[in-house]
């Protein structure tokens, strides 16, 4: 594993113990840091004093191809704060002057990742509170908006797959399967016409695997913590991604049963305030599942090419294992069984 978090540890420790930083955070003692977690595009450190803990998040790249990824995430967290189910963000530094990456500080939320066996009701409530938040006029203008819910995913997936198609080491059998999937998607994206006529728009997360939730059974809380890639889009996109097996297997190696899916959607609708589109949610979710699989597997195909390049900044062995699994021919065929390979 690339140990970037170790390489910059001393710089980060020095940064958080600067007088200006401690004043901004209201801290008047030495701060300790230790490695907490690593994503594909972020490093997270636990920042500790004798009385409080915080999460220091350092951004190393942007999935959305933004010039200022960390500021985008900071704005999203600020916007969603009143939902009560996301971490409060406390500090932003996007200058890249002392540490050559953008960073933010947010509250530390003790707990464990979501367990699909026990936490579906809490996850449904968390989604409902996020999706029902109504931004004030102009408040969400900074968020990425896609030209159409399926077209946006299709365009992103096409860009991702082109990186795989042009990779000399790519498996020809996998390329052939993914080309067929993309051809099917070209036709299926026309189904978004209904969603364009009757859009149901909200702030959505777009990355909702089990480890992006923090569940605290003692406090009876569930927070959605990773807001790297939010957009202004259809809530059904989040729900579909939450349910599909590329998501549930990713960190938890779990497959939801039909009964569990129905239970989750029932609880989500129960928690959701009035919406004229509630009756169409299940149909919208089913439509999004194909494109959720497309995006997930296209990302894995792209990431496979990145992981096999020398000098990658961040490497996660567990992620590489899943990436390899998801672009196996049998896995692709099972994910898109409606194509009839």
C-alpha positions as CSV (number, residue, x, y, z in Angstrom):
1,X,0.0,0.0,0.0
2,X,1.2,3.5,-0.8
3,X,1.8,5.1,2.6
4,X,0.9,8.7,1.7
5,X,-0.6,9.2,5.1
6,X,2.8,8.4,6.7
7,X,4.7,10.6,4.2
8,X,2.8,13.7,5.1
9,X,2.1,12.8,8.8
10,X,4.7,15.2,10.2
11,X,3.5,18.1,8.0
12,X,-0.1,17.4,9.1
13,X,0.9,17.3,12.8
14,X,2.8,20.6,12.4
15,X,-0.2,22.1,10.6
16,X,-2.8,21.4,13.3
17,X,-0.5,22.7,16.0
18,X,-0.1,26.1,14.4
19,X,-1.3,28.9,16.6
20,X,-3.7,30.2,13.9
21,X,-5.3,26.8,13.3
22,X,-5.8,26.2,17.0
23,X,-7.3,29.7,17.4
24,X,-9.7,29.0,14.5
25,X,-10.7,25.7,16.1
26,X,-11.0,27.1,19.7
27,X,-8.3,24.8,20.9
28,X,-5.7,25.8,23.5
29,X,-3.6,22.6,23.9
30,X,-1.4,20.3,21.8
31,X,-3.3,18.3,19.2
32,X,-2.5,14.7,18.5
33,X,-3.3,13.0,15.1
34,X,-3.5,9.4,14.0
35,X,-4.5,7.7,10.8
36,X,-8.2,7.0,10.6
37,X,-9.3,5.8,7.1
38,X,-8.3,6.1,3.5
39,X,-10.6,6.3,0.5
40,X,-9.7,6.5,-3.2
41,X,-9.4,10.2,-3.2
42,X,-9.1,11.2,0.4
43,X,-7.1,10.7,3.6
44,X,-8.8,10.9,7.0
45,X,-6.9,11.5,10.3
46,X,-8.4,11.5,13.8
47,X,-7.5,14.7,15.5
48,X,-7.5,14.5,19.3
49,X,-7.3,16.8,22.3
50,X,-7.8,15.9,25.9
51,X,-11.5,16.7,25.6
52,X,-12.6,16.4,22.0
53,X,-12.1,14.4,18.8
54,X,-12.3,15.7,15.2
55,X,-11.9,14.3,11.7
56,X,-9.3,16.0,9.5
57,X,-10.0,15.2,5.8
58,X,-7.4,15.7,3.1
59,X,-8.5,15.6,-0.5
60,X,-6.0,14.3,-3.1
61,X,-8.1,14.2,-6.3
62,X,-11.6,14.9,-7.6
63,X,-14.1,12.4,-9.1
64,X,-16.2,15.3,-10.3
65,X,-13.1,16.9,-12.0
66,X,-13.5,20.0,-10.0
67,X,-10.8,22.6,-9.5
68,X,-11.6,22.9,-5.8
69,X,-13.0,19.6,-4.6
70,X,-12.6,20.2,-0.9
71,X,-14.5,23.5,-1.0
72,X,-17.3,21.8,-2.9
73,X,-17.6,19.1,-0.2
74,X,-17.5,21.8,2.5
75,X,-20.3,23.7,0.9
76,X,-22.4,20.5,0.6
77,X,-21.9,19.7,4.3
78,X,-22.9,23.3,5.2
79,X,-26.0,23.1,3.1
80,X,-27.1,19.7,4.6
81,X,-26.3,20.5,8.2
82,X,-29.9,21.2,9.2
83,X,-30.9,17.7,8.1
84,X,-29.3,16.6,11.4
85,X,-27.9,13.4,9.8
86,X,-24.5,14.5,8.4
87,X,-21.3,15.5,10.2
88,X,-21.0,19.2,11.1
89,X,-18.1,20.8,9.2
90,X,-15.9,23.2,11.2
91,X,-13.0,24.4,9.1
92,X,-11.8,24.7,5.6
93,X,-8.4,25.4,4.1
94,X,-8.2,25.2,0.3
95,X,-5.1,27.3,0.0
96,X,-2.7,24.3,-0.4
97,X,0.0,26.5,1.0
98,X,1.4,24.4,3.9
99,X,0.0,21.0,2.9
100,X,-0.2,20.6,-0.8
101,X,-3.8,19.4,-0.7
102,X,-7.2,20.9,0.3
103,X,-8.4,20.0,3.7
104,X,-11.4,20.4,6.1
105,X,-12.2,19.5,9.7
106,X,-15.5,18.0,10.7
107,X,-17.0,16.6,13.9
108,X,-16.0,13.1,14.9
109,X,-19.0,10.7,15.1
110,X,-18.4,7.6,17.2
111,X,-20.2,4.5,16.0
112,X,-19.9,1.6,13.5
113,X,-20.6,1.2,9.8
114,X,-24.2,0.4,8.8
115,X,-25.2,-3.3,9.1
116,X,-27.7,-4.3,6.4
117,X,-29.2,-7.0,8.7
118,X,-30.2,-4.5,11.5
119,X,-30.0,-0.9,10.2
120,X,-32.3,-0.7,7.2
121,X,-34.9,1.3,9.1
122,X,-32.3,3.9,10.3
123,X,-30.8,4.1,6.8
124,X,-34.3,4.8,5.4
125,X,-34.8,7.6,7.9
126,X,-31.4,9.1,7.1
127,X,-32.1,9.1,3.4
128,X,-35.6,10.6,4.0
129,X,-34.2,13.5,6.1
130,X,-31.5,14.3,3.4
131,X,-33.8,14.0,0.4
132,X,-36.6,16.1,2.0
133,X,-34.3,19.0,2.8
134,X,-35.5,22.0,0.8
135,X,-32.6,24.4,-0.1
136,X,-33.3,28.1,0.1
137,X,-33.3,30.2,-3.1
138,X,-29.8,30.0,-4.6
139,X,-28.4,27.9,-1.8
140,X,-27.8,24.8,-4.0
141,X,-26.7,26.6,-7.1
142,X,-23.1,25.4,-6.6
143,X,-24.1,21.8,-6.9
144,X,-23.4,19.8,-10.1
145,X,-26.5,19.2,-12.1
146,X,-26.7,16.6,-14.9
147,X,-28.4,17.1,-18.3
148,X,-30.7,14.2,-17.6
149,X,-30.6,11.6,-14.8
150,X,-29.7,8.7,-17.1
151,X,-27.8,10.8,-19.6
152,X,-25.5,12.1,-16.8
153,X,-24.6,8.6,-15.6
154,X,-24.3,7.4,-19.2
155,X,-21.9,10.2,-20.1
156,X,-19.8,9.6,-17.0
157,X,-19.7,5.8,-17.6
158,X,-18.7,6.3,-21.2
159,X,-15.7,8.4,-20.1
160,X,-14.8,5.8,-17.6
161,X,-15.1,2.9,-20.0
162,X,-13.1,4.6,-22.7
163,X,-10.1,4.5,-20.3
164,X,-10.6,0.7,-20.0
165,X,-11.2,0.2,-23.7
166,X,-8.0,2.0,-24.6
167,X,-5.9,0.1,-22.0
168,X,-3.6,-2.5,-23.8
169,X,-3.8,-4.8,-20.8
170,X,-7.6,-4.9,-20.7
171,X,-9.2,-8.3,-21.1
172,X,-10.8,-8.6,-24.6
173,X,-13.7,-10.7,-23.3
174,X,-14.5,-8.1,-20.7
175,X,-14.2,-5.3,-23.3
176,X,-16.7,-7.1,-25.5
177,X,-19.2,-7.5,-22.6
178,X,-18.9,-3.9,-21.6
179,X,-19.3,-2.7,-25.1
180,X,-22.6,-4.6,-25.3
181,X,-23.7,-3.0,-21.9
182,X,-22.9,0.4,-23.2
183,X,-24.9,-0.2,-26.4
184,X,-27.9,-1.3,-24.3
185,X,-27.5,1.8,-22.1
186,X,-27.5,4.0,-25.3
187,X,-31.0,2.8,-25.9
188,X,-32.2,2.7,-22.3
189,X,-31.3,6.3,-21.5
190,X,-34.2,7.4,-23.6
191,X,-36.4,6.2,-20.7
192,X,-35.4,9.3,-18.8
193,X,-38.0,11.3,-20.8
194,X,-40.6,10.6,-18.0
195,X,-38.2,11.8,-15.3
196,X,-37.5,15.0,-17.3
197,X,-41.2,15.6,-17.6
198,X,-41.8,15.1,-13.9
199,X,-38.5,15.6,-12.1
200,X,-38.2,14.9,-8.4
201,X,-35.0,16.8,-7.4
202,X,-33.1,16.9,-4.1
203,X,-29.5,16.9,-2.8
204,X,-28.3,13.4,-3.3
205,X,-25.1,11.7,-2.2
206,X,-24.5,9.3,-5.1
207,X,-22.1,7.1,-3.0
208,X,-24.0,5.2,-0.4
209,X,-22.1,2.1,0.6
210,X,-22.4,0.8,4.2
211,X,-19.1,2.4,5.4
212,X,-20.4,5.8,4.4
213,X,-22.8,5.5,7.3
214,X,-22.0,5.8,11.0
215,X,-24.6,4.1,13.3
216,X,-24.5,4.8,17.0
217,X,-26.9,2.4,18.8
218,X,-26.5,4.1,22.2
219,X,-27.6,7.4,20.8
220,X,-30.0,5.9,18.3
221,X,-28.4,7.9,15.4
222,X,-27.4,7.2,11.9
223,X,-25.3,9.7,9.9
224,X,-24.3,9.7,6.2
225,X,-20.7,10.9,6.4
226,X,-19.0,11.0,2.9
227,X,-20.1,13.9,0.8
228,X,-17.4,13.9,-1.8
229,X,-19.7,13.6,-4.8
230,X,-23.1,15.1,-4.1
231,X,-25.3,16.5,-7.0
232,X,-28.7,18.0,-7.4
233,X,-30.6,15.0,-8.8
234,X,-33.2,12.3,-8.3
235,X,-33.5,10.7,-4.9
236,X,-34.3,7.4,-6.6
237,X,-30.7,7.4,-7.8
238,X,-29.5,7.1,-4.1
239,X,-32.0,4.5,-3.3
240,X,-31.2,2.3,-6.3
241,X,-27.5,2.5,-5.6
242,X,-28.0,1.7,-1.9
243,X,-29.9,-1.5,-2.9
244,X,-27.8,-3.0,-5.7
245,X,-25.3,-5.7,-5.0
246,X,-22.3,-3.8,-6.3
247,X,-22.9,-1.5,-3.3
248,X,-23.9,-4.1,-0.6
249,X,-21.0,-6.4,-1.5
250,X,-18.5,-3.5,-1.7
251,X,-17.7,-3.3,2.0
252,X,-20.1,-5.7,3.7
253,X,-20.1,-8.7,1.4
254,X,-23.9,-8.8,1.8
255,X,-26.8,-9.4,-0.6
256,X,-30.2,-7.9,0.2
257,X,-33.2,-10.2,-0.2
258,X,-36.4,-9.0,-2.0
259,X,-38.1,-8.9,1.4
260,X,-35.3,-6.6,2.7
261,X,-35.5,-4.3,-0.3
262,X,-39.3,-4.0,0.1
263,X,-39.0,-3.3,3.8
264,X,-36.4,-0.6,3.2
265,X,-38.5,1.2,0.5
266,X,-41.6,1.0,2.7
267,X,-39.7,2.6,5.7
268,X,-38.2,5.3,3.4
269,X,-41.6,6.2,2.1
270,X,-43.0,6.2,5.7
271,X,-40.3,8.6,6.8
272,X,-40.5,10.9,3.8
273,X,-42.7,14.0,4.1
274,X,-45.4,14.5,1.6
275,X,-44.2,14.4,-2.1
276,X,-46.4,14.1,-5.2
277,X,-43.9,11.6,-6.5
278,X,-44.0,9.0,-3.7
279,X,-46.3,6.7,-5.6
280,X,-43.7,6.5,-8.5
281,X,-40.7,5.9,-6.3
282,X,-40.5,2.1,-6.9
283,X,-40.7,2.5,-10.7
284,X,-38.0,5.2,-10.6
285,X,-35.7,3.0,-8.5
286,X,-36.1,0.1,-10.9
287,X,-35.2,2.4,-13.8
288,X,-32.1,3.6,-12.0
289,X,-30.8,0.2,-11.1
290,X,-29.4,-0.5,-14.6
291,X,-27.6,2.8,-14.7
292,X,-26.3,2.4,-11.1
293,X,-24.8,-0.9,-12.1
294,X,-23.4,0.7,-15.3
295,X,-21.7,3.5,-13.3
296,X,-20.4,1.1,-10.6
297,X,-18.8,-1.4,-13.0
298,X,-17.6,1.4,-15.4
299,X,-15.8,3.0,-12.4
300,X,-14.2,-0.3,-11.5
301,X,-13.0,-0.8,-15.1
302,X,-11.4,2.6,-15.0
303,X,-10.0,2.1,-11.6
304,X,-8.5,-1.2,-12.7
305,X,-6.4,0.6,-15.3
306,X,-5.4,3.2,-12.7
307,X,-4.3,0.6,-10.1
308,X,-2.1,-1.0,-12.7
309,X,-0.2,2.2,-13.5
310,X,3.0,2.8,-11.6
311,X,3.1,5.7,-9.1
312,X,-0.5,5.8,-8.1
313,X,-0.9,8.2,-5.1
314,X,-3.4,6.1,-3.1
315,X,-3.7,2.3,-3.1
316,X,-6.3,0.3,-1.2
317,X,-5.9,-3.5,-1.4
318,X,-9.5,-4.3,-0.4
319,X,-10.7,-1.9,-3.1
320,X,-8.5,-3.5,-5.7
321,X,-9.9,-7.0,-4.8
322,X,-13.5,-5.8,-5.3
323,X,-12.6,-3.9,-8.5
324,X,-11.1,-7.1,-10.0
325,X,-14.2,-9.1,-8.9
326,X,-16.7,-6.6,-10.4
327,X,-15.1,-6.8,-13.9
328,X,-15.1,-10.6,-14.1
329,X,-17.3,-11.7,-17.0
330,X,-19.7,-13.7,-14.8
331,X,-20.2,-10.8,-12.5
332,X,-21.0,-8.4,-15.4
333,X,-23.4,-10.9,-16.9
334,X,-25.3,-11.4,-13.6
335,X,-25.5,-7.6,-13.1
336,X,-27.1,-7.0,-16.5
337,X,-29.1,-10.2,-16.9
338,X,-31.8,-8.4,-18.9
339,X,-29.3,-8.1,-21.8
340,X,-29.2,-11.8,-22.3
341,X,-25.5,-12.3,-23.2
